[in-house]
Amino acid sequence: MCRHLAWLGEPRTLAALMLTPTHGLLTQSYQPRRQKNGRLNADGWGVGFHAAGHRTPVRWRSASPLWNDRSFASVAPVLSSRCVLAAVRSATIGMPVEEGATAPFTDGQWLLSHNGRIERSALPPDLAAESTCDSALLAAYVFAIGPDRLGEIVSSLGHKEPAARLNVLVTDGSRILATTWGDTLSYLVDGDGIVVASEPYDDDPRWVDVPDRQLLEVTVQGIIRTDLEI
Ligand code: GLN
């Protein structure tokens, strides 16, 4: 995924998070402001969220551009959640363009999105993933080790493959973990929650940019930032 976003807080609609902000994921799908690799995020989009009274997260994904999805635009204003993870995708060269390659990925508890690239040879060969896409394999690997260890996983993969880019976002409904390893990330503490995004979705001066090679841990109590081991 080339641009991603997560929300934790009071219920907010998918439209308010993804579609209506001036520079939100919808605009970022054709005109991102800070993306370091790729210009257009037209190879698909996805959103996953934790719904009240439902144990596992639900997902809506597509291999088409977000700007073409009129059905989603019609439903998004009435879908809301306390915890959301959404992304728009610019496929890395050689990766399949298909729904299974589109974030968020899930193990039934966590949702995961990856902005970056990794050589598939840096990962174990026997991972059961939804797609042969590097991000789907990375997700299967993170789920197998345990997303709680995201910082450790990203540092060790980054050392194994110095050209890898590993901005990863995961959530289990009660917290968000995010890494910066090769691309941009910002967060905004709003009155009723916290949004973490590849780039600010508006020009609110309260957005904070996260330096490269950090781990961000977000709960309703607040944010903890730590340097990743380099
Ligand atoms: N490598 C991933 C893919 O092909 C993510 C690409 C990206 O971040 N632009 O989907």
Residues whose N, C-alpha, C, O or C-beta is under 5 A from the ligand:
A	BS01	LIG	M1 C2 S90 A91 T92 M95 A101 H114 N115 G116 R117 D134 S135
